[in-house]
Amino acid sequence: ERLVTSAVAMADAKIGVLTPKGLTERVNPIKDADRKSYWIPRHAFVGYLLDAAKSCENIRLHLDADIQDIKSDANGFHIKTGDG
């Protein structure tokens, strides 16, 4: 539900190029009639990611942190912040 209210279904999306000669419509190369796909504004997508991260017990959020280092291994990402 939330996705539908903040996104544009790719089947409904149109791509246009505006030049001094006028507006020209182009074929959307990622339109696929076999599946539903959506374009989501970046701020909405980041909000969805934040909400999902808040609901996961194995993710800790450090907002406004001073990041010192980021490393990854088989267990995931490890981020060192200025406050430890």
C-alpha positions as CSV (number, residue, x, y, z in Angstrom):
1,E,0.0,0.0,0.0
2,R,2.7,2.5,1.0
3,L,4.7,1.8,-2.1
4,V,1.8,2.4,-4.4
5,T,0.9,5.8,-2.9
6,S,4.5,7.1,-3.1
7,A,5.6,5.5,-6.4
8,V,4.9,5.6,-10.1
9,A,4.1,2.3,-11.8
10,M,6.6,1.8,-14.6
11,A,3.7,0.7,-16.9
12,D,2.2,4.2,-16.4
13,A,5.5,6.1,-16.7
14,K,6.5,8.1,-19.8
15,I,9.9,9.4,-20.7
16,G,10.1,12.7,-22.6
17,V,12.9,14.8,-23.9
18,L,12.3,18.6,-24.0
19,T,14.4,20.5,-26.5
20,P,13.9,23.8,-28.4
21,K,12.2,21.8,-31.1
22,G,9.6,20.6,-28.6
23,L,8.7,17.5,-26.5
24,T,9.6,14.0,-27.9
25,E,8.4,10.9,-26.1
26,R,10.7,7.9,-25.9
27,V,10.1,4.3,-25.2
28,N,10.8,3.3,-21.6
29,P,13.5,0.6,-21.8
30,I,12.7,-0.9,-18.4
31,K,9.0,-1.4,-19.0
32,D,8.1,-5.0,-18.7
33,A,4.5,-6.1,-19.1
34,D,5.2,-9.4,-17.3
35,R,5.9,-7.9,-13.9
36,K,5.0,-4.9,-11.8
37,S,7.8,-2.4,-11.1
38,Y,7.8,1.1,-9.6
39,W,9.9,4.2,-9.7
40,I,10.2,5.5,-6.1
41,P,11.5,9.0,-5.2
42,R,14.8,8.8,-3.4
43,H,13.5,10.3,-0.2
44,A,10.7,7.7,0.0
45,F,13.1,4.9,-0.8
46,V,15.5,6.0,2.0
47,G,12.5,6.2,4.4
48,Y,11.5,2.6,3.5
49,L,15.1,1.5,4.2
50,L,15.2,3.3,7.5
51,D,11.8,1.8,8.6
52,A,13.0,-1.7,7.6
53,A,16.3,-1.2,9.5
54,K,14.5,0.0,12.6
55,S,12.5,-3.2,12.6
56,C,15.5,-5.6,12.4
57,E,17.0,-6.7,15.7
58,N,20.5,-7.3,14.1
59,I,20.8,-3.8,12.8
60,R,22.0,-0.9,15.1
61,L,21.5,2.6,13.8
62,H,24.0,5.4,14.6
63,L,22.5,8.6,13.4
64,D,24.6,11.7,13.2
65,A,27.7,9.6,14.0
66,D,31.3,10.4,12.9
67,I,32.3,7.4,10.8
68,Q,36.0,6.5,11.2
69,D,36.1,3.2,9.3
70,I,34.0,0.7,7.4
71,K,35.0,-2.9,6.9
72,S,33.2,-6.0,5.7
73,D,33.7,-9.7,6.2
74,A,31.6,-12.9,6.0
75,N,29.4,-11.7,8.9
76,G,28.5,-8.4,7.4
77,F,29.6,-4.8,7.6
78,H,31.5,-3.3,10.6
79,I,31.4,0.4,11.1
80,K,33.7,2.2,13.6
81,T,32.3,5.6,14.8
82,G,34.0,8.4,16.7
83,D,32.1,7.3,19.8
84,G,33.3,3.7,19.6
